[in-house]
């Protein structure tokens, strides 16, 4: 049914629909072929398609559909067409003289060759005659070259060499400068001849020059690369001629080869080629990717530096990448162990660009291009100091890449790098402590991790205590990305300095790591925390200590392994369990019993303390406990404002009865006012509402309110604080007089500064 439905669209008037239907038929026939071509039902389908393909009616659409069907049968019916080959070939070639069917005939001729090169030999002279006639017509020339190129590829090295001359004549005809219309398929055909015939294909020297005279093209580069690979004898000529063309495009003059006193003869047609930005980009790309000889690359390298000063940022970026590739090729082909002066000069220039260029993308491209093959040049003292300047760049990626290079060079020139590493480490620790911006903290910690993970790691061991002390308090940062970066750096620290990390340090770190492992807001944070725990245990050798000190650790790891969907986290859990080792089953049962007893006691205490005497306060208590737990979880900071709003709705509903819950609400509210600047004003407004509800009961918390707000008398926050004090004065009345000495100085300061 599908095949019959496709036949209707194969004979449709719309040519695009016919092509799409042919592709659909191709997919169907591949499915049929994969299931076997000798099955009776499949042969029946092939017969049906063959009958319709061989018997088109007089319409153009039907004939086109028939030719497309025969082409699919030749490709995807196994040996079915062997008995029908000559009939199909004669039918296809019989339409070659019609302008209406010329393109579709040329597209089906290669299918005849691919089906059987031996049977196709009978028709090859006729096909060559068609090629010779079609190649002289502008409208059919591209299809003619595409057709004959595929035919040659079908034969490979067995293609009759007597026909190669005719193809070359056609190629040279199409490349003639007198032809205004350039046919790129002719150059593609040269590549196909080279790929198929290998060293049997010997192009005329004039042919290569003709190809170059048509200007720089992607097809030209691919063809010349194929000729060099398959015909080694042409390597020198191809390289010199192509370098001459590139020199004309980039430098507006001919190329002067090393050891020659004059430039190569420049073909007349090259002067007529316009050098556009696209041509410049392609020329630079060719220099970086074409397999030129080392001597040619050295001679052109100094001229590439001019393009690092181009006004176009895209050209400058491409020039940076090409300089790196050219230098890499020179170093790879060099047998000398000594530095090459031209490369040293180029690298110095590139490093200067990485500092002075206004475009961050180009500065990043320079740093990425300086691979480890240039380390002997990069390790010079003046270059190292330039990289340290880049650590203070405003773009984090520039800082990161410069530190990676310096870390790599620490083993090449430790005398210069290690003292600067120590200074950089101290600067990063100070920067981390002195800012409250989560993004800056994360960047500083990641840079510290790169610095610690350098090739020469022993230098940082004496700073481990300072680093651990600085990290205290940051491991539970509310931003998951910051917490993850600290965990990553902590894992690196444990690997390089495990001898300097005491058992007490490990015991202090494990509770924070376990808390991060339980954070459900970030998969990457959980994965990094579990991996860090494994690194610390492996480095310190305390394989059983965490399980003994923290009885719930094993339960957390096993539960994570069972419930976690992220495969990375599960892999980290299994690795960490393997590092921790096996716990004695009896000891494990004792720990679980102890943990269960602790939970029971805590539950009894909670029941005794938290459940109120009045039943109508039970549900508010349960809701409040859940909301306060959200406020106490830093990783759920995006839900804090909603939780506060829910608590205030509950307080409004309870009225003065909410005074019972103030011991739990007020400390958490005041803590958030002091630590969460983003919701500071919102919280102060909610405190105004709360004071209006509880009235005199706010008195015992007034000292905390004044202490927390003492440093916030600026801008809009001061207006909200004044509103809060107004509500407190209405609530306390004469009782406020004891706090007047603490309030008045702040008001006077505000009046003087506003």
Secondary structure, DSSP 8 states (H G I E B T S, - for coil): -HHHHHHHHHT-S-HHHHHHHHHHHHHHHHHHHHT-S-SHHHHHHHHHHHHHHH---SSHHHHHHHHHHHHHHHHHSTTGGGTTHHHHHHHHHHTTT-TTTHHHHHHHHHHHHHH-HHHHHHHHHHHHHHHHHHTTSTTTHHHHHHHHHHHHHHHGGGS-GGGHHHHHHHHHHHH-TT-SS--HHHHHHHHHHHHHHGGG----HHHHHHHHHT---HHHHHHHHHHHHH-GGGHHHHHHHHHHHHHHHHHSS----TT-SS-----GGGGGS---HHHHHHHHHHHHHS---HHHHHHHHHHHGGGGG-S-HHHHHHHHHHHHHHHHHHHHH---SS--HHHHHHHHHHHHHHHH-S-HHHHHHHHHH--GGGHHHHTSHHHHHHHHHHTT-SSHHHHHHHHHHHHHHTTTSHHHHHHHHHHHHHHHHHHHHH---HHHHHHHHHHHHHHHTSS--GGGGGGHHHHHHHHTTTTT-SSHHHHHHHHHHHHHHHHH-GGG--HHHHHHHHHHHHHHHT-TT-HHHHHHHHHHHHHHHHHH--TTHHHHH-THHHHHHHHHHHH---HHHHHHHHHHHHHH----HHHHHHHHHHHHHHHHHHHHHHHHHHS-SSGGGHHHHHHHHHHHHHHH-GGGGGGHHHHHHHHHHHHHHHGGGGGGGHHHHHHHHHHHHHH-GGGHHHHHHHHHHHHHHHGGGGGGGHHHHHHHHTT--SHHHHHHHHHHHHHHHHHHGGGGGGGHHHHHHHHHHHHHH-
